[in-house]
Amino acid sequence: MVKRLFAPSGLLSRKEMEDTARYIKGIQLPSGGIPWFRGGILDPWDHVESAMGLASLGFLKEARRAYLWMMRVQEPDGGFYPGYDDIFPVDTSRKESHHAPYLATGIYHYFLITRDRDFLKRIWPSVEAAVEFALDLQSPHGEIYWASLPGNKVYKDALITGCSSIYKSLECAILLAKEMGMEKERWHQAREALGNAIVYRRDRFDRTWESKERFAMDWFYPVLCGVYRGQMARRRLRQMWGVFVERGLGCRCVQEEPWFTVAESCELVISLLCAGEYIKGIELFSWLMRNRDRDGGYWTGYQKEEDIFWPREKPTWTAGVVLLACDALMRLSPAWDIFLKLRVPPFYVAQEELPPLGRYAAK
């Protein structure tokens, strides 16, 4: 059941949040798929993010249909292609490792809200296959390679953001397995190795392409997804706050661009809550209302120098993460703390001093 709570200044009213959920619902296809916008592409990760936003506002039938869509298009190896036109793949060049297990995050979110064991039993084989797909791409050093390529080839590099997402997905998958009466020792071990790699083996990431440290997600995703908690999380967020965040505008997507995006800003809001920075989170969220349109959707981002919304798109996944941030701030649903609460503690002990973030770190 979705609760009705008083909204502090800077947050959305109940009607405004429902309008945003209805915006997503209005773009969902009869198949259950949720493209970025009408006529746009559909990717599995953002599809799940949109479904989670719907579920957090009580649009459970629509969220369920979205997860059934995942079952329908999943490949025999457990993976998903990166782009679909409804149920048809339009990009078969790869299957990205973080796309598949994010299904576990979405299903655990849905289960926290509904406690629907029948649905969990129905979709469990897809969750299990998706997790195993990702773990088959784990290197001996702990990181999980970016993608599976045609011809049984693997792109042997890794992303901090993608691996952080997988780290969270493994936590949710382990919890779902327990609900199914299973102990997944391999999943525990894989998550432990992955956490160690993210914290201590920065050299295992961005080895064959340009460093992604200039992207905000590389900075805060390890906090959002539970790799860092408490004081360590606060330290990490402070390291790059002045680089990515501008008062009144939000979080930049890329450090050198005057482009402030709603999705990254909302994910940073949740990251702040994970680190115990509630007041900062409310303040950051309040800056994003300039991007809200009358139909409840949100423009992707605001370009400061040109004073325009850019691109002229209102993605469903942006609306979805707005609702997830509202849920985390206002405790709307039983799943409000899915990112805030670490339900499967790590066994590794993070070092006292954070590793440097590289040449992009604030001086």
C-alpha positions, 0 to 999 in steps of 0.5 A, spaced: 500 500 500 502 506 498 502 511 504 500 518 503 505 523 507 506 530 508 511 533 502 516 538 505 518 544 501 521 542 494 518 536 493 512 534 489 505 533 491 501 526 491 497 529 484 504 531 481 507 524 482 501 520 480 501 525 473 508 523 472 506 515 473 501 516 468 506 519 463 510 513 464 503 509 463 501 513 457 507 511 453 507 503 455 506 499 449 501 493 449 506 488 450 508 491 456 515 494 454 516 501 456 520 505 450 524 512 452 518 516 449 513 514 443 516 511 437 523 511 441 528 505 442 527 501 448 533 498 452 532 493 458 535 497 464 531 503 463 525 499 462 526 496 469 527 503 472 521 505 469 517 499 471 520 501 478 517 508 478 510 505 476 510 500 482 513 505 487 506 509 486 502 503 486 501 502 478 502 495 480 499 492 474 503 496 469 509 494 473 507 487 472 506 487 465 513 490 464 517 485 468 513 480 463 515 483 457 522 482 460 521 474 460 518 474 453 524 478 450 530 474 454 535 470 450 536 463 452 543 465 455 539 469 460 542 476 457 538 481 453 540 486 447 541 493 448 535 496 444 528 493 442 522 496 437 517 493 442 519 486 442 523 486 436 531 487 437 534 492 433 541 492 436 544 485 436 551 487 437 552 485 444 548 483 450 551 488 456 552 485 463 549 490 467 542 490 463 540 482 465 541 482 472 537 489 473 531 485 473 533 482 480 533 489 482 526 491 479 523 484 481 525 485 489 523 492 489 516 489 486 516 484 491 517 488 497 511 492 495 506 486 493 509 480 497 506 476 491 510 470 491 506 467 486 509 472 481 516 471 484 515 463 483 513 465 475 519 470 474 524 466 478 527 462 472 528 469 468 531 472 474 536 466 475 538 466 468 539 473 468 544 473 474 548 467 471 549 471 465 552 476 468 556 472 473 559 468 467 562 474 465 566 475 471 574 476 471 578 472 475 580 479 478 572 480 480 570 485 475 565 483 470 566 484 463 562 489 459 559 485 454 558 478 451 559 479 443 556 475 437 560 468 436 561 467 444 566 473 444 567 477 450 569 485 451 574 484 456 573 491 459 569 493 465 565 500 467 565 502 474 557 504 473 555 498 470 559 494 475 556 498 481 549 496 478 551 489 478 553 489 485 546 492 487 543 487 483 546 481 486 544 483 493 537 483 490 538 477 487 541 473 493 535 476 497 530 473 492 533 467 492 532 466 500 525 468 499 525 462 494 528 457 499 535 457 496 542 459 498 546 462 492 554 461 495 556 463 488 552 469 488 555 471 495 562 470 492 561 473 486 558 480 489 564 480 494 569 479 489 566 485 485 565 489 491 573 488 492 574 490 485 570 496 485 574 499 491 581 496 490 582 495 483 581 501 479 586 499 474 581 493 472 576 498 469 577 503 463 583 499 460 581 499 453 577 506 452 577 513 455 576 513 462 569 514 464 571 518 471 569 525 467 561 522 468 558 523 474 555 516 475 562 513 475 563 518 481 556 516 485 554 510 483 558 506 488 555 510 493 548 509 490 549 501 489 552 500 496 559 499 495 560 505 500 556 506 506 556 511 512 563 515 512 566 512 506 560 514 502 560 521 505 567 522 503 566 520 496 561 524 495 564 530 497 570 529 493 567 531 487 561 535 489 564 542 487 566 538 480 559 536 478 554 540 482 552 547 481 547 550 486 540 551 483 541 547 477 543 540 479 548 535 477 552 535 471 552 529 466 559 530 464 564 534 468 566 539 463 559 540 460 554 545 462 548 540 462 545 538 468 541 532 467 534 530 471 536 522 472 543 523 474 541 528 479 535 524 482 540 518 482 545 523 486 539 525 491 538 517 493 546 517 493 546 522 498 540 519 502 544 513 502 550 517 505 545 520 511 545 527 507 537 528 507 537 535 507 542 536 501 538 531 498 531 535 499 535 541 496 538 538 490 531 535 488 528 541 489 532 544 483 530 540 478 522 542 478 524 547 472 525 541 468 518 538 469 513 539 463 505 540 464 504 532 462 508 530 468 514 528 464 521 531 465 526 534 460 532 530 460 536 536 462 538 543 462 543 546 458 546 552 462 549 556 456 544 556 451 538 556 456 535 550 453 532 544 455 536 539 451 535 534 448 528 535 447 526 529 449 522 527 456 524 519 457 520 515 461 526 512 465 527 520 467 520 520 470 521 513 473 527 515 477 524 522 479 519 517 482 524 513 486 527 519 489 520 521 491 519 514 494 526 515 498 525 522 500 518 521 502 517 513 504 511 512 499 512 505 498 514 499 502 520 499 497 522 506 499 529 504 502 531 499 497 537 503 495 538 506 502 538 499 506 544 494 505 540 488 507 546 483 505 552 486 508 559 486 505 565 482 508 570 486 505 572 492 510 573 498 506 580 502 507 580 508 512 582 513 506 578 513 499 582 511 493 584 517 489 579 518 483 584 520 478 586 526 474 579 528 474 578 529 482 577 535 485 583 539 488 
